[in-house]
Amino acid sequence: MLPESFFCLIESKRPTDCRFGVLSLCCIWAWRLADDRRGAFDNASLIDPLAFRTYRPNSPARMKPNRYDPIAAALKEDIGDGDVTTDFFVPETLHATGRIIARENAVVAGTGVASEVFRQVDPSTDIQILCRDGDSVAAGDSIIEVRGLARSILKAERVALNFLQRLCGVATLTRQFVDAVGNHSAKILDTRKTTPGLRALEKAAVVAGGGVNHRFGLYDMVLVKDNHLAALGELSSFVDRIRRLRQERPDIRIEVEADHLEQVRAFVEVDGIDVILLDNMTPAQIREAVALKRNNIKFEASGGITLKNVKRVAATGVDYISIGALTNSARAIDLALEMTHAAG
């Protein structure tokens, strides 16, 4: 049972019609990633309908279909009532070929999204994906080739590059963290610190980089954080609610955040908890926490993880390492679209 002093340890912190919905696009894209890239761990099933690689062993609750299409929104934002420059200077019937070129080393992600941008502008555009999501490219490598009306290619160019640069950046940073872990077994997880409206795309980019998706939203997993515990306020209520939740939702994964080792000692005694999140602990504290493991409880380290210290954290024996920077701090990759041929 939890000690009565447990809640005193909680500290608050400041922490096709081409216009099909993005949900369908992401389903196709993510299923391809799941088939082609590294498998999920713990025999985790793929999240439905988005088919992302997750660290939950059970299928999550369904969310109502998302009708928001970020591609359509981005095109409306950029093109508005029309591309004045292109419509005035580029002949209506001129055809062209263009290639999206990497200007630096990167890991590819977002090719399906970029392709859909060109399709939504002009369904007649021919698109060839030359590098698959998850592939590594060097400066000068071609990622996508497009053929069609020059006007259509030019109108789609910036939006396609914006998505592709952003998602390649997420995949590239994720791959750097995965590689930095080395031979240790810890898995690199993302978080909900994503760009509003782009979570599905960014989480698929994490998978392309070799990472694993944490919960997709508030609906598919339980994560009891310090503010939840502070709001609950009573020891008996916490233990009782865990028990009731496990009875009512036996398939849902339950994770609880611990800020101190005393909390870890308390949590390992509570039946029904699957994962203990070790928040902002030092490698020495994480190692001590992992030594307290009972039954099948897993441990996740989070907070203050960088490329410089991630290997030391992984060496503690922790199961997962979650990193918000994968999606909220990734640098866009330098890409360009070059028109390589035009014929009247």
C-alpha positions as CSV (number, residue, x, y, z in Angstrom):
1,M,0.0,0.0,0.0
2,L,1.0,3.6,-0.5
3,P,2.4,5.4,2.6
4,E,0.4,8.2,4.0
5,S,3.2,10.6,3.2
6,F,2.9,9.8,-0.5
7,F,0.9,12.8,-1.6
8,C,3.2,15.1,0.2
9,L,5.9,14.2,-2.3
10,I,3.9,15.5,-5.3
11,E,5.5,18.7,-6.6
12,S,3.7,20.9,-9.2
13,K,5.7,21.6,-12.3
14,R,5.5,24.2,-15.1
15,P,6.0,22.2,-17.8
16,T,-10.3,9.0,-55.9
17,D,-11.4,12.4,-55.2
18,C,-8.0,13.7,-54.2
19,R,-9.4,15.6,-51.3
20,F,-9.9,12.6,-49.1
21,G,-9.3,13.2,-45.4
22,V,-5.9,13.1,-43.9
23,L,-7.0,10.1,-41.7
24,S,-7.2,7.9,-44.8
25,L,-3.8,9.2,-46.0
26,C,-2.2,8.5,-42.7
27,C,-3.7,5.1,-42.4
28,I,-2.1,4.1,-45.8
29,W,1.2,5.7,-45.0
30,A,1.5,4.3,-41.5
31,W,0.5,0.8,-42.5
32,R,3.3,0.9,-45.1
33,L,5.7,2.0,-42.4
34,A,4.5,-0.8,-40.1
35,D,5.0,-3.3,-42.8
36,D,8.4,-2.1,-44.0
37,R,10.2,-0.7,-40.9
38,R,11.3,-2.0,-37.5
39,G,8.7,-4.0,-35.6
40,A,6.9,-2.9,-32.5
41,F,8.3,-4.1,-29.1
42,D,6.5,-6.2,-26.5
43,N,4.5,-7.7,-29.4
44,A,2.5,-4.4,-29.4
45,S,-0.5,-4.3,-31.8
46,L,-0.8,-1.5,-34.3
47,I,-3.1,1.4,-33.4
48,D,-6.4,1.4,-35.4
49,P,-7.2,3.3,-37.5
50,L,-3.9,5.1,-37.7
51,A,-1.8,2.0,-37.6
52,F,1.1,3.6,-35.7
53,R,3.7,1.6,-33.9
54,T,2.9,1.9,-30.2
55,Y,4.3,0.5,-27.0
56,R,0.8,-0.5,-25.8
57,P,0.1,-4.3,-26.0
58,N,-3.7,-3.8,-26.3
59,S,-5.8,-2.0,-28.9
60,P,-6.8,1.5,-27.7
61,A,-10.2,3.0,-27.6
62,R,-11.5,4.4,-30.8
63,M,-11.8,8.1,-31.4
64,K,-14.4,9.7,-33.7
65,P,-13.0,10.1,-37.2
66,N,-10.9,13.2,-37.7
67,R,-12.3,15.3,-40.6
68,Y,-9.5,17.9,-40.5
69,D,-7.2,17.7,-43.5
70,P,-4.0,19.7,-42.8
71,I,-3.0,19.4,-46.5
72,A,-6.2,21.2,-47.7
73,A,-5.8,23.8,-45.0
74,A,-2.2,24.5,-45.9
75,L,-3.0,24.8,-49.6
76,K,-5.9,27.2,-48.9
77,E,-3.6,29.2,-46.7
78,D,-0.9,29.4,-49.4
79,I,-2.8,29.7,-52.7
80,G,-5.8,31.5,-51.4
81,D,-7.7,33.0,-54.4
82,G,-4.9,32.0,-56.8
83,D,-1.2,32.1,-57.5
84,V,-0.9,35.5,-59.1
85,T,2.8,35.1,-60.1
86,T,2.5,31.6,-61.7
87,D,-0.8,32.4,-63.5
88,F,0.6,35.5,-65.0
89,F,4.1,34.3,-66.0
90,V,3.8,30.6,-66.7
91,P,1.9,29.4,-69.9
92,E,-1.2,27.4,-69.1
93,T,-0.3,24.4,-71.2
94,L,3.4,24.2,-70.3
95,H,4.5,20.8,-68.9
96,A,7.5,20.3,-66.6
97,T,9.4,17.8,-64.6
98,G,10.7,18.5,-61.2
99,R,12.7,16.7,-58.5
100,I,12.7,17.3,-54.8
101,I,16.4,17.1,-53.8
102,A,18.0,16.8,-50.4
103,R,20.6,19.4,-49.6
104,E,21.9,17.6,-46.5
105,N,22.0,14.2,-45.0
106,A,18.6,13.1,-43.6
107,V,16.1,10.4,-42.9
108,V,13.1,10.5,-45.2
109,A,9.5,10.9,-43.9
110,G,6.4,12.4,-45.3
111,T,6.6,11.3,-49.0
112,G,3.0,10.2,-49.0
113,V,2.0,13.6,-47.6
114,A,4.0,15.6,-50.1
115,S,2.6,13.4,-52.9
116,E,-0.9,14.2,-51.8
117,V,-0.2,17.9,-51.9
118,F,0.6,17.6,-55.6
119,R,-2.5,15.4,-56.2
120,Q,-4.8,17.9,-54.4
121,V,-3.5,20.7,-56.6
122,D,-3.8,18.7,-59.8
123,P,-4.9,15.0,-59.9
124,S,-3.3,14.6,-63.3
125,T,0.3,15.2,-61.9
126,D,2.4,12.1,-62.2
127,I,4.4,11.4,-58.9
128,Q,7.2,9.0,-58.4
129,I,8.5,8.4,-54.9
130,L,12.2,7.7,-55.3
131,C,13.1,7.2,-51.6
132,R,10.8,5.4,-49.1
133,D,10.0,6.8,-45.7
134,G,12.8,5.6,-43.3
135,D,15.5,5.7,-46.0
136,S,18.6,7.6,-45.4
137,V,19.6,10.2,-48.0
138,A,22.7,12.2,-48.7
139,A,23.0,15.7,-50.1
140,G,22.1,15.7,-53.7
141,D,19.8,12.6,-53.6
142,S,16.4,12.9,-55.2
143,I,13.4,12.0,-53.0
144,I,10.4,12.6,-55.3
145,E,10.0,13.3,-59.0
146,V,6.9,15.0,-60.4
147,R,5.7,15.4,-64.0
148,G,2.8,17.5,-65.1
149,L,1.6,21.0,-65.8
150,A,4.3,23.5,-64.7
151,R,1.6,25.7,-63.1
152,S,0.4,22.8,-60.9
153,I,3.9,21.9,-59.8
154,L,4.8,25.5,-58.9
155,K,1.6,26.0,-56.9
156,A,2.2,22.8,-54.9
157,E,5.9,23.3,-54.4
158,R,6.1,25.3,-51.2
159,V,3.4,23.4,-49.3
160,A,4.8,20.0,-50.3
161,L,8.3,21.1,-49.2
162,N,7.0,22.5,-45.9
163,F,5.5,19.2,-45.0
164,L,8.4,17.1,-46.2
165,Q,11.1,19.3,-44.6
166,R,9.3,19.2,-41.2
167,L,8.6,15.5,-41.3
168,C,12.1,14.6,-42.5
169,G,13.4,16.7,-39.6
170,V,11.4,14.7,-37.1
171,A,12.6,11.4,-38.6
172,T,16.2,12.5,-38.7
173,L,16.3,13.6,-35.1
174,T,14.5,10.4,-34.0
175,R,17.1,8.3,-35.8
176,Q,19.9,10.2,-34.1
177,F,18.4,9.3,-30.7
178,V,17.8,5.7,-31.7
179,D,21.4,5.4,-32.9
180,A,22.7,7.1,-29.8
181,V,21.2,4.4,-27.5
182,G,23.5,1.9,-29.1
183,N,23.1,-1.7,-28.0
184,H,20.9,-0.9,-25.0
185,S,17.4,-2.2,-25.2
186,A,15.6,1.0,-24.3
187,K,13.1,2.1,-26.9
188,I,12.8,5.8,-27.9
189,L,9.2,7.1,-27.5
190,D,7.6,10.3,-28.7
191,T,5.1,12.4,-26.7
192,R,2.0,14.5,-27.2
193,K,4.2,17.6,-27.7
194,T,3.3,17.8,-31.4
195,T,2.3,20.6,-33.8
196,P,-1.5,21.2,-33.4
197,G,-3.3,19.4,-36.3
198,L,-0.2,17.5,-37.4
199,R,0.1,14.8,-34.7
200,A,-0.8,12.0,-37.0
201,L,1.9,13.0,-39.5
202,E,4.6,13.7,-36.9
203,K,4.0,10.5,-35.1
204,A,4.4,8.6,-38.4
205,A,7.6,10.4,-38.9
206,V,8.9,9.2,-35.6
207,V,8.2,5.7,-36.7
208,A,10.1,6.3,-39.9
209,G,13.1,7.4,-37.8
210,G,13.0,4.1,-35.9
211,G,11.2,5.4,-32.8
212,V,8.0,4.1,-31.2
213,N,4.8,6.0,-30.6
214,H,3.7,6.7,-27.0
215,R,-0.1,7.3,-26.5
216,F,-1.7,9.0,-29.4
217,G,-4.0,11.1,-27.3
218,L,-5.9,11.3,-24.0
219,Y,-8.3,8.6,-25.1
220,D,-6.1,5.5,-25.7
221,M,-4.1,5.1,-22.6
222,V,-4.0,6.2,-18.9
223,L,-1.2,8.4,-17.7
224,V,-1.7,9.6,-14.1
225,K,0.6,12.7,-13.6
226,D,1.4,14.8,-10.6
227,N,-1.5,17.2,-11.2
228,H,-4.0,14.3,-11.4
229,L,-2.7,13.0,-8.0
230,A,-2.8,16.4,-6.5
231,A,-6.4,16.9,-7.7
232,L,-7.4,13.5,-6.2
233,G,-5.8,14.3,-2.9
234,E,-6.5,11.0,-1.0
235,L,-4.4,7.9,-0.8
236,S,-7.3,5.5,-0.6
237,S,-9.0,7.1,-3.6
238,F,-5.9,6.6,-5.8
239,V,-5.5,2.9,-5.0
240,D,-9.2,2.3,-5.3
241,R,-9.5,4.0,-8.7
242,I,-6.6,2.0,-10.1
243,R,-8.4,-1.1,-9.0
244,R,-11.7,0.0,-10.5
245,L,-10.1,1.1,-13.7
246,R,-8.4,-2.2,-14.2
247,Q,-11.8,-4.0,-13.7
248,E,-13.7,-1.7,-16.0
249,R,-11.0,-1.3,-18.7
250,P,-8.9,-4.5,-18.4
251,D,-7.2,-3.9,-21.8
252,I,-6.1,-0.3,-21.3
253,R,-2.5,0.4,-20.4
254,I,-2.0,2.3,-17.1
255,E,1.1,4.5,-16.5
256,V,1.8,6.6,-13.4
257,E,4.3,9.4,-13.1
258,A,6.8,9.4,-10.2
259,D,9.0,12.4,-9.3
260,H,10.8,10.8,-6.4
261,L,12.1,7.4,-5.5
262,E,9.7,7.2,-2.5
263,Q,6.8,7.4,-5.0
264,V,8.4,4.6,-7.1
265,R,8.6,2.4,-3.9
266,A,4.9,3.1,-3.4
267,F,3.8,2.5,-7.0
268,V,5.5,-0.9,-7.3
269,E,3.3,-2.1,-4.5
270,V,0.1,-1.2,-6.4
271,D,-1.5,-3.9,-8.5
272,G,-2.7,-2.8,-11.9
273,I,0.0,-0.4,-12.9
274,D,1.8,-1.2,-16.1
275,V,4.4,1.5,-16.4
276,I,6.1,3.9,-14.0
277,L,7.3,7.1,-15.6
278,L,10.5,8.4,-13.9
279,D,10.3,12.2,-14.4
280,N,13.5,14.3,-14.4
281,M,15.5,11.8,-12.5
282,T,19.3,11.4,-12.7
283,P,20.8,8.2,-14.2
284,A,21.7,7.1,-10.7
285,Q,18.1,7.6,-9.5
286,I,16.8,5.8,-12.5
287,R,19.0,2.9,-11.9
288,E,17.9,2.7,-8.3
289,A,14.2,2.9,-9.4
290,V,14.6,0.1,-12.0
291,A,16.1,-2.1,-9.2
292,L,12.8,-1.9,-7.4
293,K,11.0,-3.6,-10.3
294,R,8.3,-6.1,-9.4
295,N,6.3,-8.4,-11.6
296,N,6.0,-7.1,-15.2
297,I,6.1,-3.4,-14.4
298,K,8.0,-1.3,-17.0
299,F,10.0,1.9,-16.4
300,E,10.0,5.0,-18.6
301,A,12.5,7.8,-18.3
302,S,11.5,11.3,-19.3
303,G,12.7,14.9,-18.9
304,G,16.0,16.4,-19.7
305,I,17.0,13.8,-22.3
306,T,19.5,14.9,-24.9
307,L,21.7,13.3,-27.5
308,K,24.6,13.7,-25.0
309,N,23.0,11.8,-22.1
310,V,20.5,9.4,-23.7
311,K,23.0,6.6,-23.8
312,R,23.8,7.0,-20.1
313,V,20.0,6.9,-19.4
314,A,19.6,3.8,-21.6
315,A,22.4,2.1,-19.7
316,T,20.4,2.2,-16.5
317,G,18.2,-0.6,-17.7
318,V,15.1,1.5,-18.2
319,D,12.6,0.1,-20.8
320,Y,11.5,3.3,-22.5
321,I,12.8,6.8,-23.0
322,S,10.3,9.5,-24.0
323,I,11.5,12.6,-25.7
324,G,9.3,15.6,-26.4
325,A,12.0,17.2,-28.6
326,L,11.5,14.6,-31.3
327,T,8.4,16.5,-32.4
328,N,8.6,20.0,-30.8
329,S,12.2,20.8,-31.4
330,A,13.2,19.0,-34.6
331,R,15.0,21.2,-37.2
332,A,13.5,21.3,-40.7
333,I,15.7,19.5,-43.3
334,D,17.0,21.6,-46.2
335,L,15.2,20.4,-49.3
336,A,14.5,22.0,-52.7
337,L,12.4,21.4,-55.8
338,E,14.4,21.7,-59.0
339,M,12.7,22.0,-62.4
340,T,14.8,19.7,-64.5
341,H,12.9,19.8,-67.8
342,A,10.1,21.8,-69.5
343,A,8.6,21.2,-72.9
344,G,5.9,23.1,-74.7
